[in-house]
Amino acid sequence: MNVTQDLSILHLILNASAVVQAVMALLAGVSFMSWYYIFMKWYTVKQARAKTETFERDFWSGGDLNNLFNSAVWPDFTEIPNIEDSILKLVPLKIGKSIKLDEYTVIPYRVNHPVPAVGYLVEDKQAMRFFLTGDTGPTDGTWKKLKGKRIHCLFIDVSFPSTMRDLAIRTGHLTPTLLMDELAKIDPPPEKIYATHLKTQHYEKIKEEVEALGIRNLQVLRDGEEIDI
């Protein structure tokens, strides 16, 4: 007796038990979703790369850069691939209110700058802290808020040489001599101090003035430097 058995995939699926069919349907669904997300990520990266290349080309072309920071030239990652599913999501912070990032606590403090800005106090579970001022000019309020907190490492704006004091104050930045005034306001004094945000055209002069202050735990932050707190 000859028995012809249909071993086509469709026949096997249709004649499988309900449990097997359910498992195959689940696997097919998972496979489809996986390929969907793979494609979406590929498309997102491709779109971001294209916008980045456009920005670099326009930036170095020497043309009109009035639109440098809008989405016509600068890739706006808060809208790529779309606002609902963007690569970058911005979360507003409240001055003086802490947020948790893994094992770290981050608190923004207002600093002195013509464009409203904040510095960040970052603390780990062992109460080791560093404070990053960002752009700031002379400030009493910031240090009063931080009074009593031991800052193990301070990263502080020193953007201009001391001969440009008036410009520094007007634009919300510090000079080496203004830095001295700020350090005297910090209680308790920071254990390590790193001068940062030095203007490129004044870098050597600022570095010379910072070193001339003779503060043992003060140095200019170097590119690529790793700091262990």
Secondary structure, DSSP 8 states (H G I E B T S, - for coil): --------HHHHHHTS-HHHHHHHHHHHHHHHHHHHHHHHHHHHHHHHHHHHHHHHHHHHTT---TTTTSTTTS--TTSSS-STT-S-------TT--EEETTEEEEEEE---SS--EEEEEE-TT--EEEE--S--S-SHHHHHHTT---SEEEEE--S-GGGHHHHHHHT---HHHHHHHHTT-SS--SEEEEE---GGGHHHHHHHHHHT--TTEEE--TT-----
